[in-house]
Amino acid sequence: MSFDVALAGEIWAAKYRFVPTEGETDVDFAATADRVAAALAEAEAPNARDHWRGRFRESMLDLRFLPAGRVIAGAGTGRSVTLFNCFVMGTVPDSLGGIFDHLREAALTMQQGGGVGIDFSTIRPNGAAVEGVGAEASGPLSFMDCWDSMCRTVHSAGQRRGAMMGCLSIDHPDIEAFIDAKRDPQRLRNFNLSVLVSDDFMASLGADSEWALQFQGKSYRTVRARELWERLMQSTYDCAEPGVIFIDRVNAANNLRHCETISASNPCGEQMLPPYGACLLGSINLARLVECPFEEGARIDETNLAELTATAVRMLDNVIDVSRYPLPQQEMEAKAKRRIGLGVTGLADALLFCGKIYGSGDAVEQTRRWLAIIKREAYRASARLAGEKGPFPLYDELMLETPNLQCLDEETRALITQHGLRNGCLTSIAPTGTTSLLAGNVSSGIEPVFAYSYERRILQPDGSARFESVEDYAMHVWRQVRGDAPPPADLFVSAQTLKPSDHLAMQAAAQALVDSSISKTVNCPEDISFEEFADIYVEGYHLGCKGLTTYRPNAVTGSVLKLSASETPGGDIRDGPQLAERADAMHGTTYKLKWPESAHAVYVTINDLEAGGDRRPFEIFVNSKNMEHYAWTLGLTRMISAVFRRGGDVSFVPEELKAVFDPRGGAWMKGRYVPSLLAAIGEVIERHIGQAIDDSGPRADAPVAGAITKPSCPRCGAPALIRVEGCDKCLECGHSKCG
């Protein structure tokens, strides 16, 4: 493979290229494919390894199949990392010792690179009696704060930010506090949140009846189901969280319902998992399979798709045997059920190649056809693997009565009856994040294209910047096939032009053919009415979705990358820094810091921008008579002021400063140990932001201090974050984060 898109080469070099301190480096992507293929072929019989190594390599080399990033980066490196993407942790016991034992397990899991999901519904509510010690419980949210701090700490010691999903049942007595938690911009920043919504609740909602909030059979109080639902919808409308998981549907449709109960999901929501369940992912790149794109008769060769599916199932099944596991319980769970998550990416591009408009009836039918082939061939491949290597240990013929297997054709069911299955669950659709960029910027998962063309700002060694044009893969192919001919706007739809119902139609069509779940974001216009927004979730439930996540530009999380009013397919998006203009006079606060190691006080001045009754920090100055600090304080103030003026969520600024340790030692200030003068300045900024929030009043709809319209990337600082499939993706530097 040759990288015809510079971004793909940069993503490979930064995230997937193996560069050991000693030994052989991946010289190109072909070497990476060789390394991964050889590692996965080790799970085969010795006399078959060369054959399967070649098959695995071929499927990866032209980017038709993309194992998840953990596999590409870790397989064959000898590093002590897991090849699994995410995990759901064990059932959290309602005891202090048990809770912190599980916190430790989550830390160990994240240390090896795995994201985690946790169901906190098993922790007694705030104010409940703690027998034997004469105290009251602090509730699940207080312990979630502990997980959040742990995740931040593990991230500060590692190379990538951790990801967590926190879940709480809709009938837990603390559900209202959980729903509102993300209104505080400083709280639970390392979590995605989802409410576990039962069928009983949806029935109560339809009947407009009362709903009991209870814990372990004890009813604490009742609320109107409609009022609780509206509170959940309002938070999601305002803050884009929490998401919703229809948990009874998840369990009813689970292939493994005979041996497990699910109560949580991985951080992005595509894998609903039991306690200690592991999430192993890979995606078939549909965009690379279309023959004669944009021509009459463009199609995917269904025989090739079937063969690729069988190879992909075998590759992912082998990962289970060659991977390391953070905890022994996770290894036992993975090998007892051999769950895999084979999905797709590049769907929107593939539909474009075939002349199908995303969200249309034709696109829905084409999507169903492709996914039906993948489902059928995945089950046939797993049955044949079971005949060759044995079924998974907890296989039971009862599985044939579950919804996913009942609708299989007779030939496939006969194969399963004869051999069993090698894998308990086979398909899910994940956010493909940086692997979609690796494949030449194909559309992610089953999402529509966000933007067909934009310009990426690249910093040069001398501090200057250059702009590099980046195109969606479909637009790149269009130019190759049609030259300068303008692409038809009615075909080249995007996340900016689609209606929420178009998103729902595609998600529901895919869910009917997927074992596990789907990571997908329903993008909504900023001016959508609250009533229309809330209807999306009810409609999604009735269409058979297992969960829903929406994104509406809002005052709390900001808007997506701003497009020009005239943006058309092929138009450019300039996402360079847009710094707010400074007024002639500004109001602010000056704080005095007396650092014990310095003879002179340090003065920190933070000026605020005020608009519409709201405040946010705009600039900072640090001054002292001690000239020893002059150079770095000048640099610090200019850099932080630039971050403030860019906008977006700036709460990471004090966090980063507070994590700085002075090798000469910190100091005690007001009875607390502060690790450095920079950390002390970080505390001042944190206090100032908090004061701005307090002064603005407790309005639920108030913009957060320090947050304006465009979210900034935590890696490069550019206002270029978009929200897709429950994940943040930077269109400038390629940074991707779920959580």
VOGU-3710 file (C-alpha; in Angstrom, 3 decimals, decimal comma):
1> msfdvalage> 0,000/0,000/0,000  1,183/3,503/-0,771  -0,215/6,408/1,191  -1,792/8,763/-1,324  -3,111/10,919/1,529  -0,497/12,542/3,755  -2,762/12,282/6,787  -2,843/8,482/6,514  0,932/8,292/6,555  1,132/10,557/9,574
11> iwaakyrfvp> -1,475/8,499/11,438  0,446/5,291/10,678  3,736/6,801/11,847  2,278/8,298/15,010  -0,017/5,502/16,179  0,691/2,178/14,509  4,300/2,018/13,405  6,430/-0,184/15,678  9,711/1,532/16,538  11,545/-0,537/19,176
21> tegetdvdfa> 14,623/0,649/21,029  16,338/-2,446/19,642  15,296/-4,700/16,811  13,450/-4,294/13,539  11,368/-1,172/12,916  8,274/-1,112/10,697  9,718/0,586/7,616  6,309/0,988/5,955  2,714/-0,145/6,304  3,515/-3,409/4,537
31> atadrvaaal> 5,923/-4,208/7,382  3,176/-3,393/9,886  0,801/-5,748/8,077  3,499/-8,455/8,080  4,036/-8,046/11,808  0,337/-8,251/12,688  -0,348/-11,151/10,297  2,565/-13,175/11,657  1,494/-12,596/15,252  -2,114/-13,672/14,622
41> aeaeapnard> -1,058/-16,692/12,554  0,755/-18,060/15,633  -2,634/-19,270/16,858  -2,869/-21,642/13,865  -1,482/-25,161/13,553  2,237/-25,036/12,620  1,700/-26,479/9,148  -0,995/-23,887/8,359  0,689/-20,748/9,660  2,321/-19,650/6,405
51> hwrgrfresm> -0,993/-19,981/4,557  -2,975/-17,929/7,047  -0,212/-15,405/7,496  -0,462/-14,666/3,787  -4,250/-14,450/3,876  -4,216/-12,127/6,883  -1,521/-9,929/5,346  -3,386/-9,641/2,056  -6,626/-8,569/3,759  -4,815/-5,775/5,606
61> ldlrflpagr> -2,377/-4,658/2,934  -4,978/-3,075/0,666  -6,953/-1,858/3,683  -9,988/-4,007/2,969  -9,967/-5,228/6,566  -8,807/-3,131/9,507  -8,290/-4,791/12,875  -8,855/-2,293/15,662  -6,040/0,058/16,550  -4,954/-1,933/19,611
71> viagagtgrs> -4,302/-4,938/17,373  -2,412/-3,015/14,693  -0,277/-1,189/17,243  0,369/-4,059/19,647  0,343/-7,424/17,856  3,814/-8,883/17,410  5,583/-6,152/19,383  6,228/-8,142/22,558  4,920/-5,244/24,605  2,881/-5,868/27,732
81> vtlfncfvmg> -0,337/-4,492/26,284  -3,758/-5,913/25,602  -5,070/-6,249/22,051  -8,629/-5,790/23,292  -10,116/-2,324/22,965  -12,392/-2,078/25,941  -13,761/-3,922/28,912  -16,727/-3,861/31,244  -15,578/-4,265/34,815  -16,950/-6,717/37,351
91> tvpdslggif> -20,109/-6,136/39,363  -19,248/-3,442/41,915  -20,156/-4,632/45,438  -21,959/-2,329/47,837  -19,105/-2,180/50,333  -16,228/0,230/50,768  -13,525/-2,417/50,451  -15,167/-4,013/47,432  -15,630/-0,683/45,689  -11,961/0,195/45,981
101> dhlreaaltm> -10,903/-3,305/44,931  -12,790/-2,703/41,707  -11,265/0,750/41,357  -7,858/-0,935/41,474  -8,923/-3,437/38,803  -10,061/-0,604/36,548  -6,707/1,150/37,010  -4,785/-1,989/36,050  -6,980/-2,432/32,992  -6,484/1,139/31,842
111> qqgggvgidf> -2,755/0,927/32,446  -2,552/-1,659/29,646  -4,586/0,522/27,304  -8,099/-0,796/27,787  -11,089/1,492/28,237  -13,653/0,421/30,817  -17,388/0,464/31,395  -18,901/0,279/34,871  -22,444/-0,164/36,147  -22,763/1,894/39,348
121> stirpngaav> -26,365/0,839/39,992  -25,215/-1,669/42,629  -24,018/1,082/45,020  -26,559/2,264/47,589  -27,923/5,799/47,165  -26,759/8,977/48,816  -28,096/9,225/52,377  -28,832/5,521/52,802  -27,826/4,046/56,158  -24,520/2,202/56,433
131> egvgaeasgp> -25,264/-0,401/59,087  -22,706/-1,086/61,780  -20,870/2,242/61,555  -23,696/4,711/62,181  -23,062/6,627/58,954  -24,828/7,538/55,745  -23,744/6,429/52,278  -22,371/9,045/49,901  -23,909/7,435/46,826  -22,556/6,210/43,476
141> lsfmdcwdsm> -21,609/9,633/42,116  -19,091/10,223/44,895  -17,352/6,979/43,949  -17,531/7,882/40,269  -15,453/10,928/41,215  -12,814/8,480/42,485  -12,834/6,619/39,160  -12,565/9,934/37,340  -9,498/10,939/39,355  -7,934/7,531/38,790
151> crtvhsagqr> -8,459/7,804/35,046  -6,848/11,235/34,992  -3,881/9,909/36,974  -3,367/6,845/34,785  -3,617/9,057/31,709  -0,981/11,423/33,067  1,419/8,472/33,323  0,579/7,008/29,908  0,442/7,957/26,243  -3,275/8,212/25,632
161> rgammgclsi> -6,209/9,524/27,564  -8,318/6,877/29,247  -11,943/6,232/28,363  -14,751/5,156/30,664  -18,495/4,603/30,458  -20,518/5,090/33,623  -24,000/3,555/33,712  -26,879/3,920/36,180  -30,325/2,332/36,148  -33,337/4,558/35,514
171> dhpdieafid> -34,888/3,379/38,809  -31,887/4,146/41,043  -32,723/6,758/43,712  -29,749/8,904/42,622  -30,724/8,901/38,944  -31,604/12,618/38,878  -28,187/13,616/40,214  -26,597/11,262/37,663  -28,588/12,847/34,827  -27,477/16,340/35,853
181> akrdpqrlrn> -23,850/15,462/36,662  -22,332/16,704/33,399  -23,861/20,157/33,893  -20,839/20,760/36,093  -18,041/21,159/33,509  -15,385/20,150/36,039  -17,003/16,848/36,996  -16,651/13,362/35,471  -14,700/14,649/32,477  -13,184/11,208/31,822
191> fnlsvlvsdd> -16,590/9,519/31,645  -19,225/9,022/29,017  -22,539/8,549/30,821  -25,510/6,374/29,889  -28,827/5,745/31,613  -30,032/2,118/31,610  -33,668/2,460/30,507  -35,938/-0,556/30,985  -39,001/-1,637/29,009  -41,086/-1,083/32,164
201> fmaslgadse> -40,008/2,527/32,275  -40,874/3,060/28,610  -44,312/1,573/29,335  -44,749/3,946/32,285  -43,673/6,808/30,065  -46,298/5,864/27,495  -48,961/5,619/30,194  -47,820/8,842/31,908  -47,761/6,994/35,233  -45,685/7,147/38,408
211> walqfqgksy> -42,219/5,568/38,536  -40,653/4,148/41,703  -37,023/4,953/42,548  -35,722/1,990/44,523  -32,663/0,092/45,655  -32,541/-3,605/46,540  -36,332/-3,823/46,781  -36,745/-0,730/48,969  -38,722/2,114/47,412  -37,298/5,531/48,290
221> rtvrarelwe> -39,809/7,743/46,446  -41,856/7,973/43,272  -41,715/10,462/40,410  -43,744/10,953/37,275  -42,092/8,934/34,517  -42,661/11,780/32,059  -40,976/14,346/34,306  -37,942/12,093/34,783  -37,743/11,477/31,031  -37,979/15,191/30,282
231> rlmqstydca> -35,182/15,821/32,767  -33,023/13,251/30,966  -33,883/14,699/27,570  -33,206/18,271/28,742  -29,742/17,334/29,977  -28,974/15,579/26,705  -30,341/18,549/24,769  -28,177/20,956/26,783  -25,028/18,881/27,363  -25,116/15,962/24,848
241> epgvifidrv> -25,159/13,548/27,804  -26,222/11,156/29,194  -26,869/8,708/26,397  -29,533/6,024/26,648  -29,194/2,228/26,657  -32,390/0,199/26,300  -31,085/-2,479/28,611  -33,968/-4,998/28,465  -33,759/-5,075/24,687  -30,003/-5,618/24,948
251> naannlrhce> -30,490/-8,684/27,136  -33,454/-10,091/25,200  -31,488/-9,989/21,933  -28,229/-11,289/23,423  -26,925/-14,532/21,892  -25,496/-15,448/25,292  -28,534/-14,732/27,434  -28,460/-18,335/28,620  -25,227/-17,691/30,534  -24,925/-13,945/31,238
261> tisasnpcge> -26,740/-10,727/32,108  -25,563/-7,418/30,696  -25,740/-4,152/32,635  -23,084/-1,898/31,066  -21,325/-1,076/27,813  -17,842/-0,188/26,681  -17,052/3,561/26,469  -18,430/4,092/22,965  -21,506/1,916/23,291  -21,007/-0,617/20,490
271> qmlppygacl> -20,348/-3,526/22,839  -22,820/-4,259/25,640  -20,892/-6,636/27,876  -21,320/-8,762/31,010  -19,088/-8,378/34,078  -15,422/-8,677/32,991  -16,516/-8,843/29,351  -13,944/-7,879/26,714  -14,477/-5,985/23,467  -12,465/-7,114/20,420
281> lgsinlarlv> -13,058/-5,188/17,219  -12,287/-5,105/13,516  -13,909/-3,456/10,504  -14,452/-4,393/6,881  -13,736/-1,320/4,762  -16,676/-1,265/2,361  -15,298/1,777/0,550  -12,331/-0,269/-0,734  -14,570/-3,059/-2,040  -16,722/-1,132/-4,523
291> ecpfeegari> -15,876/-1,857/-8,135  -16,181/0,943/-10,721  -17,118/3,711/-8,253  -19,371/6,483/-9,586  -19,965/4,464/-12,760  -23,102/2,745/-13,980  -23,277/-0,657/-12,316  -20,904/0,183/-9,437  -21,144/-2,658/-6,957  -19,406/-4,765/-4,339
301> detnlaelta> -18,464/-8,262/-5,474  -20,461/-10,248/-2,934  -18,261/-13,309/-3,296  -15,228/-11,258/-2,335  -17,154/-9,760/0,589  -18,050/-13,249/1,811  -14,446/-14,472/1,601  -13,120/-11,380/3,359  -15,675/-11,830/6,148  -14,512/-15,405/6,771
311> tavrmldnvi> -10,865/-14,304/6,909  -11,717/-11,461/9,290  -13,583/-13,780/11,675  -10,581/-16,087/11,808  -8,182/-13,217/12,451  -10,247/-11,830/15,311  -10,764/-15,278/16,814  -6,981/-15,720/16,868  -6,538/-12,424/18,720  -8,332/-14,002/21,697
321> dvsryplpqq> -5,537/-16,582/21,977  -2,504/-14,344/21,403  -3,546/-11,279/23,420  -2,515/-10,414/26,945  -5,214/-9,582/29,487  -5,013/-7,032/32,304  -6,914/-9,325/34,721  -7,331/-13,116/34,904  -11,114/-12,702/35,152  -11,095/-10,935/31,783
331> emeakakrri> -9,128/-13,752/30,177  -11,490/-16,369/31,593  -14,523/-14,465/30,330  -13,048/-13,870/26,862  -11,984/-17,472/26,331  -15,207/-18,944/27,743  -17,365/-17,109/25,179  -14,873/-15,981/22,484  -16,885/-12,841/21,706  -15,739/-10,764/18,712
341> glgvtglada> -17,062/-7,562/17,171  -16,741/-7,585/13,395  -18,128/-4,422/11,846  -17,791/-2,093/8,891  -16,350/1,279/8,045  -16,560/3,420/4,919  -20,291/2,716/4,536  -21,227/6,273/3,549  -18,448/6,388/0,957  -19,464/2,998/-0,456
351> llfcgkiygs> -23,062/4,195/-0,806  -21,819/7,290/-2,629  -19,821/5,135/-5,045  -23,001/3,203/-5,820  -25,147/6,321/-6,256  -27,175/5,811/-3,056  -28,104/8,852/-0,951  -27,326/8,250/2,734  -30,571/7,919/4,694  -32,721/7,242/1,622
361> gdaveqtrrw> -34,767/4,093/1,089  -32,269/2,859/-1,508  -29,362/3,386/0,904  -31,197/1,567/3,688  -31,875/-1,424/1,436  -28,289/-1,519/0,159  -26,967/-1,323/3,722  -29,214/-4,218/4,741  -27,973/-6,313/1,833  -24,288/-5,791/2,600
371> laiikreayr> -24,700/-6,342/6,347  -26,848/-9,431/5,768  -24,009/-10,987/3,755  -21,513/-10,165/6,476  -23,771/-11,616/9,172  -24,449/-14,823/7,246  -20,823/-15,411/6,334  -19,610/-14,560/9,825  -21,844/-17,232/11,340  -20,857/-19,772/8,695
381> asarlagekg> -17,165/-19,044/9,280  -17,613/-19,390/13,049  -19,442/-22,698/12,637  -16,671/-24,049/10,396  -14,069/-22,862/12,889  -15,978/-24,703/15,609  -15,771/-27,855/13,508  -12,018/-27,326/13,106  -10,998/-26,010/16,529  -13,984/-26,668/18,742
391> pfplydelml> -16,924/-24,488/19,829  -16,550/-21,905/22,587  -16,779/-23,575/26,022  -20,169/-22,128/27,014  -21,884/-22,905/23,705  -25,448/-24,179/24,093  -28,007/-25,136/21,459  -30,395/-22,726/23,175  -28,585/-20,031/21,199  -30,450/-21,145/18,078
401> etpnlqclde> -33,622/-19,723/19,638  -32,227/-16,215/20,129  -33,333/-13,480/17,691  -29,991/-13,148/15,913  -29,840/-16,853/15,070  -33,534/-17,482/14,441  -33,483/-15,306/11,337  -30,488/-17,079/9,748  -31,051/-19,111/6,596  -31,440/-22,888/6,847
411> etralitqhg> -27,984/-23,684/5,453  -26,298/-21,531/8,091  -28,455/-22,934/10,903  -27,628/-26,459/9,726  -23,917/-25,717/9,925  -24,367/-24,415/13,456  -26,407/-27,426/14,469  -23,661/-29,696/13,132  -20,609/-27,941/14,591  -21,741/-25,365/17,148
421> lrngcltsia> -20,163/-21,924/17,102  -16,620/-20,830/17,781  -17,761/-17,366/18,918  -20,631/-16,372/21,208  -21,246/-13,008/19,516  -19,852/-12,017/16,146  -20,825/-8,560/14,925  -20,921/-4,982/16,157  -20,214/-1,620/14,553  -17,584/0,475/16,292
431> ptgttsllag> -16,322/4,015/15,901  -13,339/3,517/13,637  -11,633/6,763/14,658  -8,041/6,834/13,526  -8,269/3,570/11,590  -10,630/5,313/9,154  -7,981/8,020/8,750  -5,369/5,321/8,228  -7,490/3,980/5,372  -7,303/7,294/3,528
441> nvssgiepvf> -9,947/9,213/5,498  -12,883/6,972/4,651  -16,198/7,728/6,331  -16,257/6,376/9,898  -18,271/3,278/10,775  -21,817/3,757/9,521  -21,721/7,528/10,032  -22,398/9,919/7,162  -19,492/11,993/5,909  -18,927/14,951/8,220
451> aysyerrilq> -17,086/17,164/5,722  -15,882/16,324/2,224  -12,987/18,739/2,185  -11,188/20,894/4,675  -7,777/22,361/5,280  -5,540/21,038/7,987  -3,108/23,397/9,701  0,368/21,926/10,159  2,944/23,609/12,355  6,459/23,837/10,953
461> pdgsarfesv> 9,732/23,529/12,927  10,255/27,303/12,703  6,860/27,976/14,297  5,122/28,964/11,075  2,157/27,064/9,709  1,165/25,645/6,389  -2,195/24,379/5,233  -2,718/20,999/3,669  -5,894/20,033/1,861  -7,596/16,938/3,272
471> edyamhvwrq> -10,434/15,189/1,481  -12,865/12,478/2,342  -11,960/9,302/0,459  -15,105/9,504/-1,677  -14,265/13,019/-2,804  -10,722/11,901/-3,595  -12,088/9,099/-5,789  -14,625/11,443/-7,422  -11,805/13,702/-8,591  -9,902/10,713/-9,934
481> vrgdapppad> -12,949/9,465/-11,879  -14,709/12,702/-12,846  -11,918/15,263/-12,796  -13,122/18,809/-12,168  -16,802/18,008/-12,638  -18,751/19,316/-9,623  -20,153/16,526/-7,453  -23,961/16,400/-7,299  -25,113/18,070/-4,094  -28,173/15,827/-3,772
491> lfvsaqtlkp> -25,882/12,755/-3,589  -23,043/14,232/-1,544  -25,055/14,774/1,622  -23,258/15,243/4,924  -23,875/15,289/8,653  -24,633/18,997/8,224  -27,531/18,464/5,803  -29,166/15,233/6,974  -32,268/15,115/9,151  -32,217/13,158/12,448
501> sdhlamqaaa> -34,708/10,724/10,888  -32,125/9,864/8,218  -29,636/8,912/10,933  -32,261/6,810/12,750  -33,252/4,978/9,582  -29,658/3,902/8,964  -28,965/2,943/12,585  -32,164/0,889/12,898  -31,510/-0,896/9,606  -28,023/-1,844/10,715
511> qalvdssisk> -29,065/-2,850/14,249  -31,410/-5,515/12,920  -28,377/-7,273/11,407  -25,835/-6,766/14,184  -25,403/-9,070/17,201  -24,142/-6,517/19,687  -24,694/-2,803/19,247  -23,660/0,198/17,179  -21,655/3,282/18,027  -23,462/6,065/16,215
521> tvncpedisf> -24,253/9,715/16,838  -27,483/11,272/15,624  -26,394/14,790/14,660  -29,053/17,433/15,283  -29,225/21,060/14,189  -28,671/23,633/16,908  -32,144/25,113/16,414  -34,039/21,816/16,703  -36,946/22,194/19,118  -36,783/20,341/22,424
531> eefadiyveg> -39,970/18,387/21,597  -38,613/17,219/18,239  -35,297/16,331/19,887  -36,956/14,234/22,609  -38,991/12,374/19,997  -35,746/11,021/18,485  -35,229/8,771/21,494  -38,798/7,478/21,571  -38,689/6,823/17,822  -35,337/5,058/18,165
541> yhlgckgltt> -36,789/2,789/20,839  -39,732/1,844/18,649  -37,445/1,258/15,655  -35,475/-1,371/17,601  -32,292/0,520/18,484  -30,410/-0,761/21,530  -29,111/2,661/22,497  -28,952/6,228/21,274  -26,498/9,089/21,388  -27,268/12,505/19,968
551> yrpnavtgsv> -25,192/15,604/19,430  -26,618/19,079/19,222  -24,312/22,132/19,280  -24,944/23,756/22,632  -23,576/26,230/25,137  -22,057/23,562/27,377  -20,142/21,331/24,956  -19,789/23,884/22,155  -20,593/23,463/18,509  -18,958/21,264/15,952
561> lklsasetpg> -16,382/22,683/13,612  -17,903/25,752/12,000  -18,690/25,533/8,316  -19,040/28,491/6,036  -22,549/29,373/4,982  -21,714/28,478/1,397  -20,114/25,129/2,178  -20,890/22,660/-0,601  -19,447/19,262/-1,457  -15,857/19,965/-2,259
571> gdirdgpqla> -15,814/23,279/-0,434  -13,050/23,994/2,038  -13,232/24,356/5,788  -10,591/26,658/7,184  -9,947/25,523/10,719  -7,000/27,696/11,662  -7,069/29,522/14,998  -9,707/32,226/15,315  -8,675/34,384/18,284  -11,264/36,695/19,811
581> eradamhgtt> -10,542/40,427/19,622  -9,554/42,222/22,827  -11,658/45,111/24,097  -9,946/48,367/25,121  -10,873/47,786/28,776  -11,512/44,497/30,556  -12,512/43,482/34,074  -10,683/40,819/36,008  -9,178/39,719/39,310  -5,614/39,767/40,615
591> yklkwpesah> -4,480/37,006/42,975  -1,419/37,174/45,225  0,729/34,053/45,578  3,492/33,870/48,183  5,748/31,037/47,057  8,001/30,035/50,002  11,090/29,625/47,824  10,813/33,135/46,380  11,629/36,397/48,138  8,905/38,231/46,215
601> avyvtindle> 5,214/37,525/45,783  3,794/36,391/42,451  0,702/38,208/41,169  -1,691/36,414/38,821  -4,207/38,579/36,950  -7,026/36,962/34,955  -9,240/39,206/32,822  -12,655/38,029/31,674  -14,756/38,474/28,576  -18,377/39,248/29,427
611> aggdrrpfei> -21,200/38,643/26,978  -24,896/38,152/27,541  -24,435/38,065/31,314  -21,869/35,261/31,156  -18,133/35,333/31,824  -15,204/33,362/30,578  -11,437/33,865/31,054  -9,867/35,815/28,204  -6,259/36,502/29,186  -3,789/35,997/32,021
621> fvnsknmehy> -0,748/37,900/33,318  1,833/36,627/35,821  4,120/39,255/37,396  6,804/39,251/40,058  9,821/41,333/41,075  11,825/38,118/40,956  13,393/38,256/37,465  14,332/34,576/37,715  10,774/33,808/36,626  10,520/36,414/33,848
631> awtlgltrmi> 11,162/34,283/30,745  8,955/31,347/31,591  6,122/33,466/33,049  6,041/35,594/29,894  5,904/32,482/27,723  3,288/30,915/29,993  0,994/33,936/29,956  1,132/34,311/26,180  0,413/30,619/25,635  -2,447/30,374/28,146
641> savfrrggdv> -3,983/33,624/26,903  -3,979/32,234/23,365  -5,767/29,097/24,609  -8,346/31,227/26,447  -8,949/33,372/23,362  -9,429/30,347/21,121  -12,404/29,318/23,219  -13,656/25,812/23,839  -13,413/23,950/27,124  -10,349/25,405/28,877
651> sfvpeelkav> -10,732/23,477/32,129  -7,816/21,274/31,077  -5,425/24,237/31,553  -5,429/24,199/35,375  -5,438/20,389/35,337  -2,249/20,280/33,305  -0,528/22,929/35,437  -1,518/21,197/38,685  0,182/18,016/37,442  3,610/19,708/37,174
661> fdprggawmk> 6,113/18,635/39,849  9,202/20,670/40,663  12,251/18,326/40,901  13,598/20,594/43,663  10,489/19,946/45,718  7,196/21,739/46,214  5,953/23,716/49,176  3,274/23,754/51,861  0,669/26,448/51,292  -2,261/26,945/53,665
671> gryvpsllaa> -1,814/23,474/55,101  -1,614/21,667/51,732  1,346/20,424/49,744  1,595/22,073/46,325  4,085/20,309/43,999  5,312/23,431/42,148  4,768/27,126/41,561  3,127/26,214/38,251  0,719/23,962/40,151  -0,097/26,882/42,461
681> igevierhig> -0,874/29,051/39,419  -3,070/26,216/38,100  -5,036/26,258/41,361  -5,556/30,014/40,990  -6,938/29,547/37,452  -9,186/26,711/38,631  -10,538/28,862/41,464  -11,133/31,766/39,089  -13,080/29,628/36,596  -15,160/28,221/39,440
691> qaiddsgpra> -15,937/31,724/40,701  -17,070/32,773/37,235  -19,505/29,863/37,197  -20,821/30,743/40,668  -21,305/34,406/39,720  -23,297/33,494/36,624  -25,989/31,896/38,781  -27,454/28,381/38,851  -29,183/28,575/35,492  -29,490/25,191/33,822
701> dapvagaitk> -29,140/26,766/30,390  -26,214/29,074/31,154  -23,067/28,669/29,049  -20,187/27,325/31,090  -17,436/29,731/32,025  -14,457/28,912/29,893  -16,546/27,298/27,159  -17,603/29,063/23,983  -18,788/27,889/20,634  -15,998/25,790/19,182
711> pscprcgapa> -14,385/22,923/21,132  -10,600/22,787/20,960  -8,479/19,691/20,509  -6,680/18,696/23,733  -3,623/17,666/21,697  -3,083/20,492/19,205  -5,396/23,165/20,616  -7,113/23,869/17,298  -10,891/24,446/17,289  -11,326/21,397/15,095
721> lirvegcdkc> -13,089/18,756/17,207  -16,101/16,987/15,802  -18,290/14,502/17,654  -18,885/11,239/15,788  -19,948/7,848/17,103  -19,644/9,023/20,684  -16,008/10,026/20,163  -14,122/13,283/19,733  -12,111/13,416/16,502  -9,767/16,258/15,564
731> lecghskcg> -9,844/17,145/11,875  -6,512/18,928/12,231  -4,096/16,526/13,930  -6,040/13,249/13,809  -6,408/12,975/17,601  -9,254/10,652/18,553  -10,717/10,038/22,001  -13,752/8,069/23,187  -14,810/9,310/26,504
//
